[in-house]
Amino acid sequence: MTVDTAAEAADRIPAGSRRPLDTDALVEASVLLADAALAARRAGAELTAACSSWKLGMQAVRRPLWGMGAALAAGRAVTNSAGLGFAVNGGPVGEVLRSMGTVTRRRAAAVTMAADAFALRIEAAAAEHPNLATPAAKRLTDAAVAGRRTAMLRAARELVRLHGVTRTLTTISPVIMELLALLALLDENPTNDSFAWVTLAGGVPTTEPLLGLPRALIERFSQGPGRAERAEGDALLARVLARSGNEIVSYIDDISALGNHGLALLRRIECADGAERYVLLLPGTSFGRLRNSTPQDLAGAFDNLLRIDTTYTRAITSLLVRAGVPEGAELMIVGHSLGGIAAMNLASDVSFVSRYRLTHVIGVGSPIDTKRPVDPAVQVVSLVNKHDVIPGLDGRGPASATRLPGGWVELAWLDETYDYPLSHAPQAYAATLRTSQARHRARVNELITAYDGEIVGNQPYLLLDK
């Protein structure tokens, strides 16, 4: 007997008799299933540990019949298809057996529950993102939930044929982490399963989803003490800075003009209240190569997503020291994409916030939801275009039950004009805040009024790995 997913059950209901989906109920159900899956996995690990424990062996020597009975009972518990399924995991012995079970497609009940939890998340996301409910997209998500990789590949090719690459990325962006997790969970590769379980629990994976390569391997490409050198901007940057102001759209325009080839900008402001404050503008990732001479590369993006002390953050600290920013100075950091992640890493660094008074962190299209500032007084603002793939890389998609801290301000919108990767560009964020989301622009500007005043310094710096 097979158990239908929520999506399959809904398909059999006549269209005229369907009620509108209660997305909150779907998310709540996915949380309950995720908790049950994680609990079943822990139970399997504990039983595996008990079976392979030297203490059990010692007791079995003393009481052979009891030891044999205990081993058989535990073995049945972790292999019974009517119970936990093939639930062996944890420890050297457990991981070897789990890997053998994965290769031979012996599935644990925890895996089935986890797949259903991801299916419910996808169904909830489709209620808010109609493109996910189209027949072509639904074939893709249904194939992912069922673990049919060949069918999933065909559906993806059909989506690209119908809509092109950018619209396809836009369509699946709300559930990209769920789809990657399902791929990792339901394939025959045992080394990438941790990606799925961490995503299910709402954490940030420390491995990539396809081969299960650990972050330590990627970190080898992102080594360097980090440093900063004064730089001269080009004519385009000079024109943009000449008309810049102390408000969010201007900051994003300035980041656009900086580009993503290693530049950052330190602004000094004589504020209306007489205080001198600083604004640091940090661009995002250069997508040309895995690694270049600056921290703004793909290896640096992965490194900053997973760690706090990185080449990018050390280069920023070097910038502030080189610029002579006094200890205790008030500072706001505005970062796009990788720049926003680096900003949150600095907010999470005790030594940094002990040296400078970080008052605001504004992330623009940045996956920062799993990071927390050391000082709860830091005002965190996150600007998210829901068609942008990048903010969801922290595992918190539209159907995630993860909640942000009470003091955070997240302003999100759906912009039907832009496809990914255009939806991720700082220019797209600035254009939207000028027009359809002007109320969000006003909200952010209200939060940063302390930085109103005269700009008395705009100095670009080149950030380098070494």
C-alpha positions in Angstrom: 0.0 0.0 0.0 1.3 3.5 -0.9 0.7 6.7 1.0 -0.3 9.7 -1.1 1.4 13.0 -0.7 -0.7 16.0 0.0 -0.3 17.1 -3.7 -1.4 13.7 -5.0 -4.4 13.6 -2.7 -5.4 17.1 -3.8 -5.2 16.1 -7.5 -8.0 13.6 -7.1 -10.5 16.2 -5.7 -12.7 17.5 -8.5 -11.6 21.1 -9.3 -15.0 22.6 -8.6 -15.2 21.2 -5.1 -11.7 22.2 -4.0 -11.4 24.7 -1.2 -8.7 27.3 -1.1 -5.5 25.9 0.4 -4.8 26.8 4.0 -1.1 27.5 3.7 -0.7 28.0 7.4 -2.1 24.5 8.0 0.2 23.0 5.3 3.2 24.6 6.9 2.2 23.5 10.4 1.7 19.9 9.1 5.1 20.0 7.4 6.7 21.1 10.7 5.0 18.2 12.6 6.2 15.7 9.9 9.7 17.1 10.0 9.8 16.8 13.8 8.5 13.2 13.5 11.1 12.4 10.8 14.0 13.8 12.9 12.7 12.0 16.0 12.6 8.7 14.0 16.1 9.2 12.7 17.3 9.9 16.3 15.6 6.7 17.5 17.3 4.7 14.8 20.7 6.2 15.7 20.2 5.4 19.4 19.2 1.8 18.6 22.2 1.5 16.3 24.5 2.8 19.0 23.0 0.4 21.5 23.5 -2.6 19.2 27.1 -1.6 18.5 28.0 -0.7 22.1 30.8 -2.5 23.9 28.6 -2.5 27.0 26.1 -4.7 25.2 28.9 -7.0 24.2 30.1 -7.3 27.8 26.6 -8.0 29.0 26.1 -10.6 26.2 29.2 -12.4 27.3 27.8 -12.6 30.9 24.2 -13.4 29.8 24.2 -14.9 26.3 20.5 -15.5 25.9 19.6 -12.0 27.1 22.3 -10.5 24.8 21.0 -12.4 21.8 17.4 -11.4 22.5 18.3 -7.8 23.0 20.3 -7.7 19.8 17.5 -9.4 17.8 14.9 -7.0 19.2 17.0 -3.9 18.4 17.8 -5.3 14.9 14.2 -5.8 14.2 13.4 -2.3 15.4 15.8 -0.7 13.0 15.0 -2.9 10.0 11.2 -3.5 10.2 9.5 -2.1 7.2 6.3 -1.8 9.1 8.0 0.4 11.7 11.1 2.5 11.4 12.1 0.9 8.1 15.8 0.5 7.5 16.7 3.1 10.2 20.3 2.2 10.9 22.5 5.3 11.2 25.1 6.9 13.3 28.6 5.8 14.3 31.1 4.0 12.1 29.1 0.7 12.0 25.8 2.5 11.6 27.0 4.8 8.8 28.5 1.9 6.8 25.2 0.0 7.1 23.2 3.1 6.3 25.3 3.7 3.2 24.7 0.1 2.1 21.0 0.6 2.6 21.0 3.8 0.7 22.8 2.3 -2.3 20.3 -0.6 -2.3 17.3 1.8 -1.9 16.2 0.4 1.5 14.4 3.4 2.8 13.8 4.4 6.4 10.4 5.7 7.6 12.2 8.9 8.6 13.1 9.5 4.9 9.5 9.0 3.8 8.2 11.4 6.4 10.9 13.9 5.5 10.0 13.7 1.8 6.3 14.3 2.7 7.3 17.3 4.8 9.2 18.8 1.9 6.1 18.0 -0.4 3.9 20.0 2.0 6.3 22.9 1.9 6.2 22.9 -1.9 2.4 22.7 -1.9 2.2 25.7 0.5 4.6 27.7 -1.7 2.6 27.0 -4.8 -0.4 28.7 -3.2 1.6 32.0 -3.1 3.5 31.4 -6.4 1.1 30.4 -9.1 3.9 29.5 -11.5 4.7 26.5 -9.3 1.1 25.2 -9.9 1.4 25.1 -13.7 1.3 21.6 -15.2 5.0 21.7 -16.3 6.2 22.9 -12.9 4.1 20.5 -11.1 5.5 17.6 -13.1 8.9 18.7 -11.9 8.0 19.0 -8.2 6.0 15.8 -8.2 9.0 13.9 -9.8 11.3 15.4 -7.1 9.0 14.2 -4.3 8.8 10.8 -5.8 12.5 10.5 -6.2 12.2 10.0 -10.0 15.3 11.8 -11.2 14.9 11.0 -14.9 11.4 12.3 -14.9 12.6 15.4 -13.0 15.2 16.0 -15.6 12.7 15.7 -18.4 10.3 18.1 -16.6 13.1 20.6 -16.1 14.1 20.4 -19.8 10.4 21.0 -20.7 10.2 24.0 -18.4 13.4 25.5 -20.0 11.9 24.8 -23.5 8.7 26.5 -22.7 10.0 29.5 -20.6 13.8 29.7 -21.0 16.4 29.4 -18.3 15.7 32.6 -16.5 11.9 32.1 -16.1 12.5 28.5 -15.1 14.8 29.7 -12.3 12.2 32.3 -11.3 9.6 29.6 -11.2 11.4 27.1 -9.0 13.3 29.7 -6.8 10.7 29.7 -4.0 11.4 25.9 -3.4 15.0 25.6 -4.7 16.2 24.4 -1.3 13.4 21.8 -1.0 14.1 20.5 -4.4 17.8 20.2 -3.8 17.1 18.5 -0.4 14.8 16.0 -2.1 17.5 15.2 -4.6 20.0 14.5 -1.9 17.6 12.6 0.3 16.2 10.2 -2.4 19.2 9.4 -4.5 21.5 6.4 -4.0 24.4 8.6 -2.8 24.8 8.3 1.0 27.4 11.2 1.3 24.9 14.0 0.5 22.1 13.0 2.9 23.2 15.5 5.6 22.3 18.4 3.2 18.7 17.2 3.3 18.5 16.6 7.0 20.0 20.0 7.9 17.6 21.7 5.5 14.7 19.9 7.0 15.7 21.1 10.4 16.0 24.7 9.3 19.8 24.9 9.4 22.4 25.9 6.9 24.0 22.9 5.2 27.7 22.4 5.5 27.9 20.2 2.3 26.8 20.8 -1.2 23.7 18.8 -2.3 24.9 16.7 -5.3 28.1 14.9 -4.2 28.1 15.9 -0.5 31.4 17.7 -0.7 32.2 19.2 2.7 32.7 22.9 3.3 36.3 22.3 4.3 37.1 21.4 0.7 35.5 24.7 -0.6 37.3 26.7 2.2 40.6 25.6 0.7 39.8 27.9 -2.2 39.0 30.8 0.0 42.1 31.2 2.2 43.7 34.6 2.9 44.3 37.0 5.7 42.3 39.7 3.9 43.5 43.3 3.3 42.3 46.6 1.9 43.9 49.3 -0.2 42.7 52.8 -1.0 41.4 52.9 -4.6 40.2 55.5 -7.1 36.8 55.0 -8.6 36.1 55.3 -12.3 34.0 58.1 -13.9 30.8 56.1 -13.6 31.2 55.7 -9.8 32.2 59.4 -9.5 29.0 60.5 -11.2 26.8 58.2 -9.1 28.5 59.3 -5.8 28.1 63.0 -6.8 24.3 62.7 -6.7 24.1 60.2 -3.9 22.3 60.7 -0.6 21.8 59.0 2.8 18.8 56.9 2.0 18.3 53.3 1.0 17.8 53.6 -2.8 20.9 55.8 -3.1 22.9 53.3 -1.1 21.8 50.5 -3.4 22.6 52.6 -6.5 26.1 53.2 -5.0 26.6 49.5 -4.6 25.6 49.0 -8.2 28.2 51.5 -9.3 30.9 49.8 -7.2 30.4 46.6 -9.2 31.6 43.3 -7.8 35.3 43.2 -8.6 36.6 43.9 -5.1 35.5 47.4 -4.4 33.8 48.6 -1.2 32.9 52.1 -0.1 33.3 53.9 3.2 31.2 57.0 3.7 31.7 59.6 6.4 28.8 61.7 7.4 28.4 64.8 9.6 25.0 64.0 10.9 22.2 66.4 11.7 22.6 65.8 15.4 26.2 66.8 15.3 27.7 63.3 15.5 30.0 61.8 13.0 28.9 58.4 11.7 30.1 56.0 9.0 28.3 53.9 6.3 30.0 50.9 4.7 28.7 49.7 1.4 29.5 46.1 0.4 28.7 44.6 -3.1 28.0 41.0 -3.8 29.6 38.1 -5.6 31.5 38.1 -8.9 30.2 35.1 -10.8 33.1 34.8 -13.3 35.2 32.2 -11.5 35.2 30.0 -8.4 38.1 32.0 -7.0 39.8 35.3 -7.8 42.1 37.7 -6.0 39.3 39.4 -4.0 36.9 38.0 -1.3 34.0 38.7 -3.7 34.1 35.3 -5.4 32.0 32.1 -5.4 34.3 30.4 -2.9 34.0 33.4 -0.6 30.2 33.4 -0.9 30.1 29.7 0.3 32.6 30.5 3.0 30.7 33.5 4.3 27.4 31.6 4.3 28.9 28.9 6.6 31.3 30.8 8.8 31.8 34.1 10.6 35.5 34.8 10.4 36.3 34.9 6.7 38.6 36.6 4.2 35.9 39.1 3.4 35.3 40.1 7.0 39.0 40.4 7.8 39.4 42.6 4.7 36.6 44.8 5.9 38.2 45.1 9.4 41.5 46.0 7.6 39.6 48.7 5.6 38.2 50.3 8.8 41.7 50.3 10.5 43.4 51.7 7.4 40.7 54.4 7.1 41.3 55.4 10.7 37.7 54.9 11.9 38.0 55.5 15.6 37.0 52.8 18.1 33.5 53.2 19.3 32.4 55.0 16.1 28.8 54.4 15.0 28.6 52.4 11.8 25.9 51.1 9.5 26.6 48.4 6.9 24.5 48.0 3.7 25.4 44.9 1.7 24.0 43.3 -1.4 24.0 39.5 -1.6 27.4 38.3 -0.3 27.9 41.8 1.1 24.9 41.4 3.3 26.2 38.0 4.6 29.6 39.5 5.4 27.8 42.3 7.3 25.9 39.9 9.4 29.1 37.9 10.1 30.6 41.1 11.4 27.5 41.7 13.6 28.0 38.1 14.9 31.7 38.8 15.7 32.3 39.7 19.4 35.7 41.4 18.7 34.2 43.5 15.9 31.2 44.8 17.8 33.4 45.4 20.8 35.5 47.7 18.7 32.9 49.6 16.7 29.3 50.4 17.5 27.4 48.7 14.7 23.9 50.2 14.7 22.3 48.9 11.5 22.8 46.0 9.1 20.8 46.1 5.9 20.9 43.1 3.6 19.7 43.4 0.1 18.9 40.0 -1.5 21.0 38.3 1.1 20.6 34.9 2.7 21.1 36.0 6.3 18.2 34.5 8.2 20.2 31.9 10.1 22.7 34.4 11.5 22.3 36.4 14.7 24.0 39.6 15.9 25.9 39.5 19.2 24.2 42.8 20.2 20.4 42.5 20.0 20.2 46.3 19.7 21.6 46.1 16.1 18.8 46.9 13.8 18.7 44.2 11.1 16.7 44.9 7.9 16.3 42.4 5.1 15.0 43.3 1.7 13.8 40.4 -0.4 12.4 40.0 -3.8 10.6 36.6 -3.6 11.6 35.8 -7.2 15.3 36.2 -6.2 16.9 32.7 -5.7 19.8 33.9 -3.5 17.9 35.0 -0.3 16.5 31.4 0.0 19.9 29.8 0.2 19.9 30.1 4.0 17.1 27.4 3.9 14.3 29.8 4.8 11.9 29.7 1.9 8.3 31.0 1.6 6.9 27.8 3.2 9.5 27.5 5.9 8.3 27.7 9.5 11.5 29.4 10.7 10.7 32.6 12.4 12.9 35.7 12.6 13.9 37.4 15.9 11.4 40.0 17.1 13.6 43.0 16.4 14.3 42.2 12.7 12.5 43.9 9.9 12.0 41.8 6.7 10.4 43.6 3.8 9.5 41.2 1.0 7.6 41.5 -2.3 6.8 39.8 -5.5 8.0 41.7 -8.6 6.5 40.2 -11.7 8.7 42.3 -13.9 12.0 40.6 -13.2 13.3 37.0 -13.7 16.3 35.6 -12.0 19.2 36.6 -12.3 17.8 40.0 -13.0 15.7 39.8 -9.9 18.9 39.5 -7.9 20.6 42.6 -9.4 20.9 45.6 -7.1 19.5 47.7 -9.9 16.3 45.7 -9.8 16.0 46.2 -6.0 16.5 50.0 -6.4 14.0 50.3 -9.2 11.3 48.4 -7.3 11.9 50.5 -4.2 11.5 53.6 -6.3 8.2 52.6 -7.7 5.8 49.7 -6.6 7.5 49.3 -3.2 7.9 52.9 -2.3 6.3 52.2 1.1 9.2 49.8 1.9 11.7 52.5 0.9 10.0 55.0 3.3 10.0 52.4 6.1 13.8 51.7 5.8 14.5 55.4 5.6 12.6 56.0 8.8 14.8 53.4 10.5 18.1 55.1 9.5 17.3 58.8 10.1 20.3 59.0 12.5 22.5 58.9 9.4 20.8 62.0 7.8 23.4 64.7 7.3 26.2 66.0 5.1 28.4 63.6 3.3 32.0 64.7 4.0 33.8 61.6 2.7 33.4 58.9 0.1 36.4 56.6 -0.2 36.5 53.4 -2.3 38.7 50.6 -1.1 39.9 47.5 -3.0 39.5 44.4 -0.9 42.0 41.6 -1.5 42.5 38.0 -0.3 46.2 38.6 0.4 
